[in-house]
Amino acid sequence: MTLRHLSKGLLLALSIGCISLPVSANPFETTLDNGLKVIVKEDRRAPSVVNMVWYRVGSMDEIDGASGVAHVLEHLMFKGTENFASGEFNKRVAAMGGRDNAFTSRDYTAYFQQVPSERIGDVIGLEADRMRHLSFSDDEFSKEIEVVKEERRLRTDDKPRSLVFEQLMATAFVAHPYRRPIIGWMTDLEQMRADDARAWYRTWYAPNNAVVVIVGDVDHENVFKQVQAAFGGFQPETLPERRAIIEPEQKGPRNAVVRAPAELPYVAMAWRAPTLKDLDKDTDVYALQVLAAVLDGHDGARIPRNVVRGSQVAVSAGAGYDGTGRGESLFIVDGSPSRGKTVDDVQKSLLAEIAKIREEGVSEAELRRVKAQAIAGQIYEKDSLMGQATEIGSLAAIGMSWQDEDLMIEKLRAVTADQVQDVARRYFSDETLSVAVLEPVSIEATAPTASAGHH
Amino acid sequence: MSLLRTVLVVVLCGWLGLPAQAAVDIQHWTTSQGARVYFVASDALPILDLQVDFAAGSAFDPAGKSSLASLTRRLLDTGAGDLDENAIADRLADIGAQLGGGVGEDRASVSLRTLSGDEERTAAVALFNTILQRPTFPEAVLVREKSREVADLQESLTQPGVIASRRFTESIYGSHPYGAVATQASISAISRDDVVRFHRNHYTVGRASIAIIGDVSRAEAERIAESIAAGLPQGDDGADTIPPVPLPDAARVRVPHPSAQAHVLIGMPGITREDPDYYPLVIGNYVLGGGGFVSRLMKEVREQRGFAYSVYSYFSPQKEAGPFQIGLQTKGSQVGAALEVVDHTLREFIEKGPTEEELAAARDYTINGFGLRLDSNRKMLGYVSMIGFYELPLDWLEQYPKKVAALTVAEVQDAFRRRVLPAHMVSIVVGGDGDTAHAAGQPAASQ
C-alpha cells in the first residue's frame, strides 16, 4: 500500500541528466542456462554490496490447510545444509561484518545480505548452497514452528489493527489466495509438519524460479562469473502449473467486525481495483495511483488536510493503492474517529473526499505536486543499496522488469485530471466494497478471572 | 570517482590484525553566532541532507508537563512565518523536499532532505529556516494536536508492549527526568505560552548543532549554516542540564493484560555517551544479545527453545546513563520458563564474560562491517549528527574499530561485573493472561 511503483515509474526517466550515475547500461542482466536470472547494478559510492535472491513463490501459492508454509520455510532456510551446520550461515555473514535476513510476501520470498564488497563471492556461494542443499531435522522444525507462532502472536493476534486487516483480506476475497494471511492461520500452524516445509522447498526452490539481484561496489562481469560458478551446475526443475485464480464478481457490500482490546475504533474500506498487466493499455492503474497520491500522498494531501486537520473527524486516516503484483488489487482507505465521532462519521468523511473528486475533479497543481514528489523520491531512493535492490527484485519477482519503467513513466506522465476523475467515478461503488471495523473492548472486560500475582 | 568513495579510505593495518577501517572526513566549524557545524561533502548523488539537533528533548519537559518537548517539535511545521500548515506541506511537496526529525530524551531533531539543485535547495533551505526560526504555534492547532496526542496515548495504553515500556522507564529512572512519561493530565496542562517559552529557551543557537551531508561546496555549507543560526533564538538557558542518574533498587513488576503474549523487559540505567566502559559494554552486549541471530540470548531463548520471535539486549548511550535493556515476548503460559533462561544466561555472562572465540566474532563483525554502517548519506547523517550533538571527538568513527580491536575478554567481564548489577535490576512483565487462561482451560471472557 505505498506509492513505490508510482514513484519508480515517473522518476527514472525524469531524472536522467541530473544524476551522475551511468544509467545507460546499468543495471546489467543475464540468464544462466538453468533459467536463473541475474541482475547486477553497479553503485560504486562505498565498498559495500547487497546480495539478494528472490524466489517467485509466496503465500499465494499455498493451499488451504497449509497456510503460512512459505514463511515457515523462510525461517528454516537459516538452518543447516548438507555442507554447513545449523547457524553457520548467520555466523559467517556476521564475521564478514555483514547483516542478513529475509522476508515473505503474498507474491515472493526474498533473502538478503549486506556485506563488504570484497566478500560478494562468499555470500553468492552461501545462497547457492542453500538453494539446493538445505537440511533441517524434525527437532529443528518443532522449535522453529513455535518461533513462528510467537511471531504471529506478536504481529497479529495481540495487534487489533492487524486482525482487522487480516479480516479485511479474508472478506474481500472468497476465491483468490490473497484471502489467506502471509503468516498463516494459527490453526494451520498448529498442525503443520516438517515434511510440509520440505515439500515446499523441493517444489519451488530451483534456479529457474529465482532471481539474483546484486547492487553495490562490484564489477558486473566478475559477478556474472561468480554466479555462474556457484549456481551454474544446478538443474532446472519442472515447476507446478500455476493457475491464475480470478476472484469472482462481487455482488454487493461485505462487512467484518473484530472485537479486541483497544481504545479507539478503526475502520478500513477496500474496493476491488485493477492490477497492472498490460503496461500500455491498463491506464486505469496509473490514474488510480495518482488518485491515491492526491488523497494521501503528502501531509497537505486531501485526507490529512480535510479529514484529520480540517473537519477533525478522524485522529488518523489514509489511502493506499499499489496496482502491481501477481494477484488481485484493492484500493483501501482507513481511519480512526476523533473523540465524539464514530466510524460511520469517518467512513462518510472518506467517501465524501472521493465523491468530491468524482464531481469536481482534481487541480493541475495537485497533479504537478504528485509528479514532483515522485521525481524526488526516486532520486532519494538511490541513496540506499537495499532500496535499489528491492525495487529491481520485486519487479522481477512479479513478472515485470526494471526495463518496463520507461513505458510506465510515459504512462504516468500522461495521466490527466479527467482520467483521475473518471476512475473516481468508476471504481468506488459499494458493489465491490468490503469494510472491516474494529470494535474496542476494554481491557478489564477481557481480563480472565484468574488473579495475576507476582511471578 | 565520487567524493564519498574517496573519503572511505581503506587502510590495511597488518600489525594490529585490522583488515580494514573506514574514515570519514568531517569538517567542523562554528558559525559567527556560535552554533556548531559538522559537514561531510559528497557529490555522488544530487541530494542534500541537513539536520539541526537541539538540547530540547523530553528530559527537559517541566514537571507535570511531560510531552511539552514533543508537542513543540510537532508544532514547528504547523505554522511558520506567514504560512499555515497546509501551505508548508504543499510547498515541501512542490519541490519534492522531505522534513523529518523527532524527539528523544536528550535532543529534538529537525531534518531536511532536498534535491541539491540551486532552485530546489534554495527554496527548501529557506522554508526549513522559516520553520526553525519563526514558528507561530497557532492556538487552534495546539488544541487539536493535544487532543490527537491524548487519543494516541489512550490507544497505546491498551497495548502490552507500550505498557511494559512505560513501566520500565518509570521503574529504572524514578523521579529523574528520564523517568517521566506523558499522561492525559500532563498533556492537558500544556498551554501555548509553555510551547512558545520552550522554543525560545531550548531551540537556541547555544543548544544547537548542525549536520550537513551531501552535494554542496564548503562555501555553500557555510552560508547555509550561517543562515540557520542567524535566525535562531539567542536565549541562553545553559543552566537547564540533565542531572546524573541514581541507580534504582531491584524490583519486579507484574501487570495483567488479556494479551496472548507476555511482554518482558529487564534492565537498569546503563551508560553515557562518553562512558569509560562504553566499548567493553557495547561490544560485550553484541555477544549477549545485540548480535542479531548470533547472540547468546537468541540461541538460548529462540533457537534452542522456540520461546520467542524477538529477544534482544541493548545499551542505549545518552547524555546521562541511558537504559540497558533485555526484552522478549512469549506466550503467557511459558513466561516463567523464559525468564529463567534469560536470568541464567545473563548471570553466566556477567560471571564468566564472553569466550575468546565470541569476542573475536564480535570484533570481526564490528571492524569488518564498519564501512557498511556509512555507505549512504542517510546513515552518515545519523552518525555525524550524533557526534556533533554529543560533542564527541571528530575522529570518533576512525577510533571506533581501533578501540574494539584492542578489547580483551577480561575487560568485558570486568565491565559487566561492575556495571550490570542484579541488585539494581528491574523486571517488568505485562500480559499473557489470555494464553495463561487458555492453557488453564478457562474460557476467555471476551469470546
Interface residues (C-beta under 8 A of the other chain):
Chain A: C18 I19 S20 R44 R45 A46 P47 S48 F78 G87 N90 K91 A94 A95 M96 G97 G98 R99 D100 Q114 V115 P116 S142 K143 E144 I145 E146 V147 V148 K149 E150 E151 R153 L154 D157 D158 K159 D217 R259 A260 P261 A262 E263 L264 G297 H298 D299 G300 P304 R305 R309 Q312 V315 S316 S336 S338 R339 A365 R368 R369 A372 Q373 I375 A376 G377 I379 Y380 K382 D383 S384 L385 P440 V441 I443 A445 T446 A447 P448 T449 A450 A452 G453 H454 H455
Chain B: M1 S2 L4 R5 L8 V10 A20 S42 D43 A44 L45 P46 I47 E85 N86 I88 A89 D90 L92 A93 D94 I95 G96 A97 Q98 R113 T114 L115 G117 E120 R144 S147 R148 A151 D152 Q154 E155 L157 T158 Q159 P160 R252 R254 V255 P256 H257 P258 S259 A260 Q261 G291 G292 F293 V294 K299 R302 E303 Q304 R305 G306 F307 A308 Y309 S310 Q329 T330 K331 V335 G336 L339 A361 D364 Y365 T366 I367 N368 G369 F370 G371 L372 L374 D375 S376 N377 R378 V429 G431 D433 G434 D435 T436 A437 A440 Q442 A444 A445 S446
